[in-house]
Amino acid sequence: MSSPPPEPSTYFRKGFGLKAEVQDELAGDYDGRIVDLLKESDFALTLGDVTIRLAREFGFCYGVERAVDYAYQTRKKFPDRRIFLVGEIIHNPMVNRRLREMGIEILLRPEPTGSFDFSRVTAEDVVIMPAFGVTIDDFAALRDRGCVLVDTTCGSVLNVWKRVESYARDGFTALIHGKYAHEETRATASQVRKYADGHYLIVRNMDEAKLVCAYVEGGSSDEDFMNRFAHAASPGFVPSRQLRRIGVANQTTMLARESLAIAAEVGDAIERARGADARARDFRSFDTICSATQERQDAVRELLETGVDVMVVIGGFNSSNTISLAALCAERVPTYHVESAGAIDPERRSIHYRVAAVKHAEADAAEWLPAGPVRVGITAGASTPNNKIGDAISRILATRGLAVPV
């Protein structure tokens, strides 16, 4: 069952009432005049032969703003204490660099699926938990050290945890659409362990989900299945037992339409294998994509419908929601996922980008802006601040010898 909560005097989820005191610093670090100008101009700006069109939903979401705000409040509240952060607070290198400059030490795992080392943390220290959340084991380890805990876990993530925990409580295996090494997915999967016989299985995409469906319909053996999924399944996972009753959830930043399609495919497979009654009894599914992720995906689809010649997507290369946005755009137009404005070189008229839908692939492109009048679509992941979006727009325009009059 779930662990008892930590002492209220050492656990904080609602900040420290210092929002007003850190507001100017936050604005100075992350606000952007160029983005403000685009919003005032109905999200479009034409200079020379270049038109910039900005998606109507983009960049920092509420959960990210809250996490970063709480980190700044924590530094203000505890100016003389050591402050640790469990992994990156969000997947944006500039934001995490700024936190380091503020004296917040980021603890990193030695490998993506390894364990954090909390041996240096004492009861006198402060530890910030990121927007992705932490696993129940990490939470327990930190609680036992007696340190002050500042929990910035996103509310949308907490909603998924509640759903996954309910699956485990009711005897359903949580089938999670996500990246098995991602901090959020690891934290979400760990929630099943609040129950003795709780289990999870993580699938990255529809192709992997179809392997699960094939097993449900009798298409493979336990041994073959576990040879494929051992790395992504809970300890002691026995397919013949754990795939009888399935509840589908997802990492909140995945491509929404794929998550919904996976759920439908799994439900259909159970019905084909054992009938409609089994589907009603042994299958559950809820859309747990966060509203901000959905809004940004919807906004980029709307932007693509207006007609653009090229898309630039701004955000960390390890940002799942940014990767999903780039994948959507790449289906329609040439798309360049850049981590920062520095990837755009106006003098050489080149760009360094992550190739959409190709794992860990990066490339450089020269003369990437089409000749003649060009419409450039812009969007950004939920971890990208407005000033970094503005910097990228400035460099895009500078590639054509143009500058924003601000």
PyMOL commands that set and color helices and strands:
alter all, ss='L'
color gray80, all
select helices_A, chain A and resi 8-10+19-30+33-40+62-77+93-101+136-145+155-169+183-194+206-216+222-232+239-242+256-274+276-282+291-306+320-330+341-343+386-398
alter helices_A, ss='H'
color red, helices_A
select strands_A, chain A and resi 11-12+44-47+50-54+83-86+104-107+126-129+148-151+173-177+200-203+246-250+283-285+310-314+335-338+344-345+350-354+362-366+374-380
alter strands_A, ss='S'
color yellow, strands_A
deselect
rebuild
show_as cartoon
